[in-house]
């Protein structure tokens, strides 16, 4: 170990590997010994791949400059912008467990730290990007940072955070017992992943809204949205939150592919659930208060109160034959996204199957009745269902469904009137 290379040499390694049988693992292996990168005066310039190249240097400990550089400066081995307002790159293999970001910094472009446990973010920082900070436990947030609807920089890349502490003068956020809330404590913004030691979490009294990615890294088995939670609503990442009464909604990414949460329970007043929110709810079971006016659940499956639309199937595998409720007329968008079953039968009340309803769905056999008159052309995009059995369907209907069938994998078997056809 303890190899020092120039940035030009780093570029050459990348270009050589890209021209051969490229694999990111080859880059990591080629750069495993690199602890120091020397940036020369004529290096980088307008190199758009600069940060992509650096991500391969997982054991990097420091940067060095060879003379004056027009774009960057280095102090303590860290790479800064020339004017020292941007922390460009924090080397991932710095062994110090503590880092206080300098007060002049307004943006942290990339902080990837394998050994960091405590991070102090000053009031000047307005944006920060964290990668692979798997040991990070304690984060102090200054008054300038905005995290509502930002990517989950405190989630997948920081799975072991124990506590957040927000500056009391922050205009938008506050903290209590390590959890980030909106300033008035009506909305949960981020729940630390490591903190959740108990199996079930119920939103506390006074909380009426849940932020994007709020529970994306929590380790609860069950989340209960209390009767005070009012609304779940699609949220545009690039729209100012000022345009919404955002204390009264649940954004569509509060769970975001969380592998621990198995049950999601909705209180009496939750409404406005949309497909984008439900897509990321990979639950084994949904529960709904009997007093909810919009939704209903049966066998852990989420449907609308009228029992006409299948909104979200459970993620857990069902053994044997499962027959959907007779009243169901519509299989909604993402309704069975990444779900699994053995044999599933849609009822003869079914009329429509919407976009990506069966995307990434695993199953041995699906029965589609003759009552279906509409199948979106992307309904079976990337499906993993082995056999799809159609009931007696008119030739015209078959032609209407052809676009949808064309998106099925080659291994899918279609049964029209007991005649098997392999998709090629």
C-alpha positions in Angstrom: 0.0 0.0 0.0 1.0 3.7 0.3 1.2 4.2 -3.4 1.1 7.8 -4.8 0.0 8.5 -8.3 -0.6 11.6 -10.4 -4.1 12.5 -11.7 -2.8 11.8 -15.2 -1.9 8.3 -14.2 -5.4 7.9 -12.7 -6.9 9.0 -16.0 -4.7 6.5 -17.9 -5.9 3.6 -15.7 -9.5 4.5 -16.3 -9.1 4.8 -20.0 -7.3 1.5 -20.3 -9.9 -0.3 -18.4 -12.8 1.3 -20.3 -11.3 0.1 -23.5 -11.0 -3.5 -22.3 -13.7 -5.7 -20.7 -14.9 -2.9 -18.4 -16.1 -3.7 -14.8 -16.0 -1.4 -11.8 -14.4 -4.2 -9.8 -11.4 -4.0 -12.1 -11.1 -0.3 -11.3 -11.3 -0.9 -7.6 -8.7 -3.6 -7.8 -6.4 -1.5 -9.9 -6.6 1.4 -7.5 -6.7 -0.5 -4.2 -3.2 0.6 -3.2 -3.6 4.3 -4.0 -3.4 6.4 -0.9 -2.3 9.7 -2.4 -3.2 11.6 -5.6 -0.9 14.4 -6.9 -2.7 17.1 -8.9 -0.4 19.0 -11.2 -1.0 22.6 -12.4 -2.3 21.6 -15.9 -4.5 18.7 -14.6 -8.3 18.4 -14.7 -9.5 21.6 -16.3 -12.9 20.7 -17.7 -12.6 17.0 -17.0 -16.3 16.0 -16.5 -15.2 12.5 -15.2 -13.1 13.9 -12.4 -15.4 12.8 -9.6 -16.2 9.5 -11.3 -12.6 8.7 -11.4 -12.0 9.5 -7.8 -14.8 7.2 -6.6 -12.7 4.2 -7.5 -10.0 5.3 -5.0 -11.6 3.7 -1.9 -8.3 3.8 0.1 -7.4 7.4 -0.7 -6.0 9.3 2.3 -4.9 12.6 0.9 -4.4 15.0 -2.1 -1.3 16.9 -2.9 -0.8 19.8 -5.3 2.3 20.3 -7.4 2.5 24.1 -7.3 -0.3 26.6 -7.7 -3.5 25.2 -9.3 -6.1 27.5 -11.0 -9.1 25.5 -9.7 -8.2 23.7 -6.5 -6.4 24.1 -3.2 -5.4 21.5 -0.6 -5.2 21.6 3.2 -4.7 18.7 5.5 -5.0 16.4 2.5 -8.5 17.5 1.7 -9.4 19.0 -1.7 -11.0 22.4 -1.7 -12.0 24.9 -4.3 -9.5 27.7 -5.0 -11.5 30.2 -2.9 -12.1 27.6 -0.1 -15.9 27.8 -0.2 -16.4 24.3 -1.5 -15.1 21.1 0.0 -14.6 19.2 -3.3 -13.5 15.8 -1.9 -13.0 14.3 1.5 -10.6 11.2 1.0 -12.5 8.1 2.2 -9.7 6.4 4.1 -8.9 9.3 6.5 -8.8 7.5 9.8 -10.0 10.4 12.0 -13.4 9.6 13.6 -14.2 13.3 13.9 -14.6 16.1 11.4 -15.8 19.7 11.7 -16.4 21.2 8.3 -14.6 24.6 8.1 -16.8 27.6 8.6 -16.2 29.2 5.2 -17.6 26.1 3.3 -21.0 26.6 1.7 -21.1 23.2 -0.2 -19.6 19.8 0.3 -19.5 18.1 -3.1 -18.4 14.7 -1.9 -17.7 13.4 1.5 -17.0 9.6 1.6 -15.5 8.6 4.9 -15.2 5.0 6.1 -14.0 5.8 9.6 -15.9 9.0 10.4 -18.2 8.8 13.4 -19.0 12.4 14.3 -19.7 15.1 11.7 -20.2 18.8 12.6 -21.9 20.8 9.8 -21.5 24.6 10.3 -24.1 27.3 9.6 -22.5 28.2 6.3 -23.1 24.8 4.6 -26.2 24.9 2.4 -25.7 21.5 0.6 -23.8 18.3 1.3 -23.4 15.0 -0.4 -22.4 12.0 1.7 -21.3 8.6 0.3 -20.5 5.4 2.1 -20.3 6.8 5.6 -21.2 3.5 7.1 -19.6 4.3 10.6 -21.2 7.8 10.9 -23.2 8.0 14.2 -23.6 11.6 15.3 -24.5 14.6 13.0 -24.8 18.2 14.1 -26.7 20.4 11.5 -26.1 24.1 11.2 -28.7 26.7 10.3 -28.0 26.8 6.5 -28.6 23.2 5.5 -31.8 22.3 3.7 -32.7 18.6 3.6 -36.5 18.5 2.9 -37.0 16.5 -0.3 -33.3 16.2 -0.9 -31.8 12.8 -1.8 -31.4 10.6 1.3 -27.9 11.5 2.2 -28.6 10.5 5.7 -30.1 7.1 4.7 -28.6 4.4 2.5 -25.1 5.9 2.7 -25.3 6.5 6.4 -27.1 3.4 7.9 -25.8 3.7 11.5 -26.6 7.2 12.6 -27.7 7.3 16.2 -28.6 10.9 16.6 -29.1 14.2 14.8 -28.8 17.5 16.5 -30.1 20.6 14.8 -29.0 24.1 15.7 -31.8 25.8 17.7 -31.7 28.8 15.4 -32.4 26.8 12.2 -35.4 28.4 10.5 -37.0 25.2 9.2 -35.9 22.3 11.4 -35.7 21.2 15.0 -34.5 18.0 16.8 -35.7 16.0 19.7 -34.1 12.8 21.1 -32.0 12.5 17.9 -34.9 12.9 15.4 -35.2 15.7 12.9 -38.6 17.5 12.8 -40.1 20.5 11.1 -39.7 23.7 13.2 -43.1 23.3 14.8 -42.6 19.5 15.4 -45.6 18.7 13.2 -43.6 16.8 10.6 -40.9 14.1 10.9 -38.1 14.9 8.5 -35.5 12.2 9.3 -35.5 9.3 11.7 -32.0 7.9 12.4 -31.5 4.4 11.3 -29.6 3.0 14.4 -32.0 4.6 16.9 -35.0 2.4 16.2 -34.4 -0.5 18.6 -38.1 -1.4 19.1 -40.1 -3.3 16.5 -43.1 -0.9 16.1 -43.1 2.9 15.7 -46.3 5.0 15.9 -46.1 8.6 14.9 -46.3 10.7 18.0 -49.1 13.1 19.0 -48.9 16.4 17.1 -47.2 14.9 14.1 -49.4 15.3 11.0 -46.9 14.9 8.2 -44.0 12.7 7.2 -41.0 13.9 5.1 -39.4 12.2 2.1 -37.0 9.4 3.1 -38.0 10.0 6.8 -38.0 6.2 7.5 -35.9 5.1 4.6 -33.2 3.6 6.8 -35.1 2.9 10.0 -35.1 -0.7 11.3 -38.6 -0.9 12.5 -40.7 -3.9 11.5 -43.9 -1.8 11.6 -44.8 1.8 11.0 -48.1 3.1 12.3 -49.4 6.4 10.8 -51.6 7.6 13.6 -55.1 9.1 13.2 -53.5 12.6 13.2 -51.7 11.9 9.9 -53.9 13.6 7.3 -52.7 13.1 3.8 -50.2 11.3 1.5 -49.4 13.2 -1.7 -47.1 12.9 -4.7 -44.3 15.4 -4.3 -42.1 16.9 -7.0 -38.4 16.9 -6.0 -37.8 20.1 -7.9 -40.8 22.1 -6.7 -40.4 24.6 -3.9 -42.0 23.3 -0.7 -43.3 26.9 -0.2 -46.0 26.1 -2.7 -47.5 23.4 -0.5 -48.9 23.2 3.0 -46.2 20.6 3.4 -46.8 20.0 7.1 -50.1 18.2 6.3 -48.8 15.6 3.8 -46.7 12.5 3.6 -44.2 12.6 0.7 -44.0 9.7 -1.6 -40.6 8.5 -0.5 -40.9 8.1 3.3 -40.1 4.4 3.2 -38.1 4.2 0.0 -37.2 0.5 -0.4 -36.7 -0.1 3.3 -35.9 -3.8 3.7 -36.8 -3.9 7.4 -40.3 -2.5 7.5 -42.8 -5.3 6.9 -46.1 -3.7 7.9 -47.5 -0.2 7.2 -50.6 0.8 9.1 -52.7 3.8 8.1 -54.9 5.7 10.5 -58.4 7.0 10.1 -57.6 10.2 8.3 -54.8 9.2 5.9 -55.9 10.0 2.3 -54.5 11.0 -1.0 -52.3 7.8 -1.5 -50.9 7.8 -5.0 -49.1 5.2 -7.1 -45.6 6.8 -6.7 -45.9 6.6 -2.9 -47.1 3.0 -3.0 -44.5 1.9 -5.5 -41.8 2.2 -2.8 -43.9 0.6 -0.1 -42.5 -2.9 -0.4 -44.5 -4.3 2.5 -45.5 -7.8 3.5 -48.7 -6.4 4.9 -50.9 -3.3 4.8 -53.3 -2.4 7.6 -56.0 0.3 7.5 -58.2 1.7 10.3 -61.8 0.6 9.9 -62.7 4.3 10.3 -60.7 5.3 7.2 -63.1 6.7 4.5 -60.8 6.0 1.5 -59.0 2.7 2.0 -59.5 -0.8 3.1 -57.3 -3.8 3.5 -57.9 -7.5 3.3 -55.3 -10.3 3.8 -52.8 -7.5 4.0 -53.6 -6.2 0.6 -54.5 -2.5 0.1 -57.6 -1.6 -1.9 -59.8 1.5 -2.1 -62.8 1.7 0.1 -65.3 1.0 -2.7 -63.3 -2.3 -3.2 -63.1 -1.5 -6.9 -59.3 -0.9 -7.3 -56.4 -3.1 -6.2 -53.9 -0.5 -5.1 -51.0 -2.5 -3.6 -50.4 -6.2 -3.3 -48.3 -7.4 -0.4 -44.6 -8.1 -1.1 -44.6 -11.5 0.8 -44.9 -14.7 -1.2 -48.3 -16.4 -1.1 -48.4 -20.1 -1.3 -51.0 -21.9 -3.4 -53.8 -20.3 -5.3 -54.9 -16.7 -4.3 -58.1 -15.3 -5.7 -58.5 -11.5 -5.7 -61.8 -10.1 -4.3 -64.7 -10.4 -6.7 -65.5 -6.7 -6.8 -62.1 -5.6 -8.1 -62.4 -3.8 -11.5 -59.0 -2.2 -11.8 -55.4 -3.4 -11.1 -53.7 -0.1 -10.3 -50.4 1.3 -11.4 -47.5 -0.5 -9.6 -50.1 -2.6 -7.8 -47.9 -5.7 -7.8 -44.6 -4.0 -8.3 -41.9 -6.4 -7.0 -44.5 -8.6 -5.3 -44.6 -12.4 -5.5 -47.1 -15.2 -5.5 -47.5 -18.8 -6.5 -50.7 -18.7 -8.5 -52.9 -15.6 -8.7 -56.4 -15.3 -10.2 -57.9 -12.0 -11.1 -61.7 -12.1 -10.7 -64.2 -11.8 -13.6 -65.1 -8.3 -12.4 -61.6 -7.1 -13.6 -61.8 -4.6 -16.5 -58.4 -2.9 -16.7 -54.7 -3.5 -15.8 -52.7 -0.3 -15.6 -49.1 0.7 -16.3 -46.4 -1.4 -14.6 -49.0 -3.2 -12.5 -46.8 -6.4 -12.8 -43.3 -4.9 -13.2 -40.7 -7.1 -11.5 -43.5 -9.3 -10.2 -42.5 -12.9 -9.4 -45.0 -15.7 -9.8 -45.6 -19.2 -11.2 -49.0 -18.5 -12.8 -51.4 -15.6 -13.4 -55.0 -16.0 -14.6 -56.5 -13.1 -16.6 -60.3 -13.4 -17.2 -62.2 -12.6 -20.4 -63.8 -9.6 -18.7 -60.5 -7.6 -19.1 -60.9 -5.0 -21.9 -57.8 -2.9 -21.3 -54.1 -3.8 -20.6 -51.6 -1.0 -20.6 -48.7 -1.7 -23.0 -46.3 -1.4 -20.1 -48.4 -3.4 -17.6 -46.0 -6.4 -17.7 -42.7 -4.5 -18.2 -39.9 -6.7 -16.9 -42.3 -9.1 -15.3 -40.9 -12.4 -13.9 -44.2 -14.3 -14.0 -43.5 -17.7 -15.6 -47.0 -18.4 -17.0 -49.8 -16.1 -17.9 -53.1 -17.9 -18.6 -55.8 -16.0 -20.5 -59.4 -17.0 -20.4 -61.4 -17.3 -23.7 -60.7 -13.9 -25.3 -61.9 -12.6 -28.7 -59.3 -12.2 -31.4 -59.8 -8.4 -31.4 -58.9 -8.3 -27.7 -55.8 -10.4 -28.3 -54.7 -7.8 -30.8 -55.3 -5.0 -28.4 -53.1 -6.8 -25.8 -50.3 -7.5 -28.2 -48.3 -4.4 -27.3 -48.4 -5.4 -23.7 -47.4 -8.9 -24.4 -44.4 -7.7 -26.5 -42.9 -6.2 -23.3 -42.8 -9.6 -21.5 -39.6 -11.5 -21.1 -38.8 -14.2 -23.6 -39.3 -16.9 -21.0 -43.0 -15.9 -20.3 -45.6 -18.4 -21.6 -48.9 -17.2 -22.8 -51.9 -19.5 -22.9 -54.6 -18.4 -25.4 -57.5 -20.9 -25.4 -55.1 -23.7 -24.2 -52.6 -23.0 -26.9 -49.1 -22.2 -25.5 -46.9 -19.6 -27.1 -43.4 -18.7 -26.1 -42.5 -15.0 -26.4 -39.4 -14.7 -28.6 
